Structure formats: structure tokens, C-alpha cells
Amino acid sequence: MKTYLITGGCGFIGSHFIRHVLENSSYSSILNLDALTYAGNPLNVIDIEENYPDRYKFIKGDITDEKLVKEIFSQNEVDQVIHFAAESHVDRSFDDPMQFMKTNVLGTTILLNTAKEFWQKDEWISKRFLHISTDEAYGSLSLGEDDKFTENSPLKPRSPYAASKAAADLLAQSYFESFEFPVIITRSSNNFGANQYPEKLIPLMILNMKKEKTLPIYGNGLNIRDWINVKDHCKALLAVLEKGQVGEIYNISGEQEFDNITLVNMLCEIVASLTSKTKDHFKRYITFIKDRPGHDLRYTMDCSKVQNETGWKPSNNFMKDLTGTVQWYLTHDEWVRSCEFSLQKWMRAHYDL
Ligand SMILES: NC(=O)c1ccc[n+]([C@@H]2O[C@H](COP(=O)([O-])OP(=O)(O)OC[C@H]3O[C@@H](n4cnc5c(N)ncnc54)[C@H](O)[C@@H]3O)[C@@H](O)[C@H]2O)c1
């Protein structure tokens, strides 16, 4: 039986990953350490609690609480750490950079250090510390530029969020370089799917269409993002854990690039097809708002390394997966209500909407 310590497992990607591990590897158990910030939702893991009572345990706590993290390592035989916990929303990092530094940098350091302290060196060959990071650490490509970020591209983060993730990446890498500690880093593109806190573009747009509210888009809407289905991302992460090399970095993307306005138009079309309204009915709610400073234009990553070394490939089913995602948000009212209070407060303060 392998024990995975998952941090941030009540968030969007972490909850999908826990489900993926439990469904696909019967000799595994999960400890989920999550502070339940505004982005952590117990409803994201409610089915997991019900379906796997013997293989899943939730620990409410903060990764920056060193005493607690040490207690977890002393009381459990942790085999692998999969570190998702983070402050993850770029816009919020402009409002409160300190919180991003605390969770994303200090929290990562405490986890790395504690794992290093508790794991005996002769066991490191079978241990893994998987640090989950982002393409935003690389900074921005120009529009139309052909180059892609490889794992060797320099890090040039342009927001406090991206800077905190880049700092955490470098720390994780330093643990491999300095101690040969078994760290692997992954950097993924934008994820989409069910259970994503609706401050992020796709769920925000879908739910605002449902409520017939403004669809706010930064600048001219031409910023390009590469989208990956969260379930594809989770498959890639498990493949990296099983077949990736320690000390290495792996880029993971869905190879599905769209500019924001094209994506929002697609969402208008899908929501229209699932309701009795027309696409144009929703499009009139599109409102271009003042761009944020340092808004990256485009990230495109070369993902040949993860594909060659692990055999994983993205499913490239964008329209089908996006339609499934829209259906999920339109039919999960209880989940939506559970996010609503803190979301409305923040949206009013941030966007003046
Ligand atoms: N969502 C994306 O598109 C994307 C893309 C690339 C990388 N990432 C990275 O993947 C990871 C997961 O992202 P997500 O979208 O699932 O984030 P999320 O915001 O949905 O979830 C974050 C989770 O971490 C928990 N958390 C926050 N601070 C904590 C703390 N101090 N201690 C313990 N738990 C804490 C929250 O309660 C929440 O459950 C992050 O590290 C993020 O940087 C996300």
C-alpha cells in the first residue's frame, strides 16, 4: 500500500487527482492536507469520502504550520508528496502578494524540508516529491511568435502569483541539486473542467451567462491560453510519478490554444445550445474591461518531453470536453451556491461589478 500526501486536495485539480489515483491504483491510500481557504470546497471530495472510507483521510490544516506538517510525517508512512496547495488566482495576487509568498513559497519550503527530514536517505530511491507548477513561471510569448517554452527556458514571471510559483519551483529544484532529494516538477497550462472555483475564466463566464450578467474580458480579448482538460492533466501527473525522472521538469499542456474572445464565443454557443436562448443573446453581455498590468499575452509549451518519456498524450477533445464542462456548471446548483458568497464579495471589490 502506497501512501500519498496530497496538499490542496479540496481544490480544483487536487480533488480530481485524488479521485484519479484511488480509481486507478488499488494499492494506494490518500492523506489530503487542505486549509479549506475560499478555494477549497469539501463538496469537491464528498464522493471520495463516501466511496473510499478506508483509503482516504482528510486533514484540515495549513502547509505553513510546520508543527502540523511534522506531526503528519511522524504519524504516517508517507511515500509520495503531491503538492498542489497554493494561492492560485493571478488577480488576487495583485491584492495580497504576501499571502501568495507565504503559502506558495514558505509552505513549499516547509513541505520540502519536513519530507527531507523524515525520509531516510536510503529510502529516497522509492520516494517522490511532485511539485505542481505552472506555465506562467516562464512569462509571456509575443502574439504570433513561433517559439515554445521548453523545460530549459528561463523563468520570467510577471505577476506576484507567477513569481511565487517560480520561486517555489527554484526551491524545489535546489533540493534536488543540493541534496539529491527526489523532486519532480511539472508545469501545466490552463486547466478546465468541473469543480473549478468560479473566479476563473471558464466557470465565471458560464455562470454569468446563466445569471444573465456581464461577461468581463480583460483588454481586447486577444490573449491566448493553451487549455488542458483537468482529467488529462491528472493522467499526466500519475504518468510522471510512475515514469518520470527525479530532478527533472515536465511541461504538460493540452495543445489546444484559443484567444479569450474566441473561447468566450464558443461558450456562448454551447450555453445557447443547452438552453432556449441564442448565441447572440449571450454575446451582448460581453464587456471589455481595463487590462491588468503585466497580463501575459501567450504561453505555449513544448510538451514533447513528457510525451516521449511517459507515453502520455492529451486527448484533444476540446469541444466535447468543454460542452461537458458547461453542462456540469449548469446543473450543479448546490456546488455553485457553496461558492457564491465569498465570490460575490470579491468580484464586487475587484471588478466593481
Ligand atoms: N488551475 C490551473 O489552471 C493551474 C494551471 C497550472 C498550475 N496550477 C497549479 O496547480 C495547483 C492547484 O491549482 P488549483 O487550480 O487546483 O487551485 P485551487 O485554488 O482550486 O485549489 C487550491 C487548494 O489549496 C488549498 N490551500 C490554499 N492555501 C493552503 C495552505 N496554506 N495550506 C493548505 N491548503 C491550502 C485551498 O484550500 C484549495 O483547496 C496550484 O499549485 C496551481 O498553481 C493550476
The ligand as an SDF file (V2000), in Angstrom:
LIG
                    3D

 44 48  0  0  0  0  0  0  0  0999 V2000
   -5.8380   25.7650  -12.3490 N   0  0  0  0  0  0  0  0  0  0  0  0
   -4.9360   25.8550  -13.3110 C   0  0  0  0  0  0  0  0  0  0  0  0
   -5.2760   26.0920  -14.4600 O   0  0  0  0  0  0  0  0  0  0  0  0
   -3.4650   25.6300  -12.9890 C   0  0  0  0  0  0  0  0  0  0  0  0
   -2.5560   25.6470  -14.0590 C   0  0  0  0  0  0  0  0  0  0  0  0
   -1.2030   25.3930  -13.7740 C   0  0  0  0  0  0  0  0  0  0  0  0
   -0.8100   25.1390  -12.4810 C   0  0  0  0  0  0  0  0  0  0  0  0
   -1.7120   25.1470  -11.4600 N   0  0  0  0  0  0  0  0  0  0  0  0
   -1.2360   24.8510  -10.1030 C   0  0  0  0  0  0  0  0  0  0  0  0
   -1.9210   23.6890   -9.6690 O   0  0  0  0  0  0  0  0  0  0  0  0
   -2.1400   23.7450   -8.2650 C   0  0  0  0  0  0  0  0  0  0  0  0
   -3.6040   23.5350   -7.9710 C   0  0  0  0  0  0  0  0  0  0  0  0
   -4.3500   24.5480   -8.6420 O   0  0  0  0  0  0  0  0  0  0  0  0
   -5.9370   24.6150   -8.4940 P   0  0  0  0  0  0  0  0  0  0  0  0
   -6.4470   25.3240   -9.6870 O   0  0  0  0  0  0  0  0  0  0  0  0
   -6.4780   23.2990   -8.1410 O   0  0  0  0  0  0  0  0  0  0  0  0
   -6.0450   25.5900   -7.2340 O   0  0  0  0  0  0  0  0  0  0  0  0
   -7.2960   25.8890   -6.2980 P   0  0  0  0  0  0  0  0  0  0  0  0
   -7.1860   27.3260   -5.9410 O   0  0  0  0  0  0  0  0  0  0  0  0
   -8.5490   25.3860   -6.9030 O   0  0  0  0  0  0  0  0  0  0  0  0
   -7.0190   24.9910   -5.0030 O   0  0  0  0  0  0  0  0  0  0  0  0
   -6.0110   25.2750   -4.0950 C   0  0  0  0  0  0  0  0  0  0  0  0
   -6.2560   24.4150   -2.8630 C   0  0  0  0  0  0  0  0  0  0  0  0
   -5.1770   24.6540   -1.9500 O   0  0  0  0  0  0  0  0  0  0  0  0
   -5.7250   24.8730   -0.6540 C   0  0  0  0  0  0  0  0  0  0  0  0
   -4.8010   25.7560    0.0630 N   0  0  0  0  0  0  0  0  0  0  0  0
   -4.5050   27.0520   -0.2090 C   0  0  0  0  0  0  0  0  0  0  0  0
   -3.6290   27.5310    0.6940 N   0  0  0  0  0  0  0  0  0  0  0  0
   -3.3420   26.4970    1.5290 C   0  0  0  0  0  0  0  0  0  0  0  0
   -2.4970   26.3570    2.6520 C   0  0  0  0  0  0  0  0  0  0  0  0
   -1.7530   27.3890    3.1000 N   0  0  0  0  0  0  0  0  0  0  0  0
   -2.4350   25.1590    3.2870 N   0  0  0  0  0  0  0  0  0  0  0  0
   -3.1800   24.1130    2.8500 C   0  0  0  0  0  0  0  0  0  0  0  0
   -4.0160   24.1980    1.7970 N   0  0  0  0  0  0  0  0  0  0  0  0
   -4.0910   25.3710    1.1510 C   0  0  0  0  0  0  0  0  0  0  0  0
   -7.0710   25.5090   -0.8830 C   0  0  0  0  0  0  0  0  0  0  0  0
   -7.9390   25.3590    0.2380 O   0  0  0  0  0  0  0  0  0  0  0  0
   -7.5510   24.7640   -2.1110 C   0  0  0  0  0  0  0  0  0  0  0  0
   -8.2280   23.5830   -1.7610 O   0  0  0  0  0  0  0  0  0  0  0  0
   -1.5980   25.0820   -7.8010 C   0  0  0  0  0  0  0  0  0  0  0  0
   -0.3240   24.8970   -7.2730 O   0  0  0  0  0  0  0  0  0  0  0  0
   -1.5390   25.9180   -9.0670 C   0  0  0  0  0  0  0  0  0  0  0  0
   -0.5100   26.8790   -9.0000 O   0  0  0  0  0  0  0  0  0  0  0  0
   -3.0330   25.3900  -11.6910 C   0  0  0  0  0  0  0  0  0  0  0  0
  1  2  1  0
  2  3  2  0
  2  4  1  0
  4  5  1  0
  4 44  2  0
  5  6  2  0
  6  7  1  0
  7  8  2  0
  8  9  1  0
  8 44  1  0
  9 10  1  0
  9 42  1  0
 10 11  1  0
 11 12  1  0
 11 40  1  0
 12 13  1  0
 13 14  1  0
 14 15  2  0
 14 16  1  0
 14 17  1  0
 17 18  1  0
 18 19  2  0
 18 20  1  0
 18 21  1  0
 21 22  1  0
 22 23  1  0
 23 24  1  0
 23 38  1  0
 24 25  1  0
 25 26  1  0
 25 36  1  0
 26 27  1  0
 26 35  1  0
 27 28  2  0
 28 29  1  0
 29 30  1  0
 29 35  2  0
 30 31  1  0
 30 32  2  0
 32 33  1  0
 33 34  2  0
 34 35  1  0
 36 37  1  0
 36 38  1  0
 38 39  1  0
 40 41  1  0
 40 42  1  0
 42 43  1  0
M  CHG  2   8   1  16  -1
M  END
$$$$
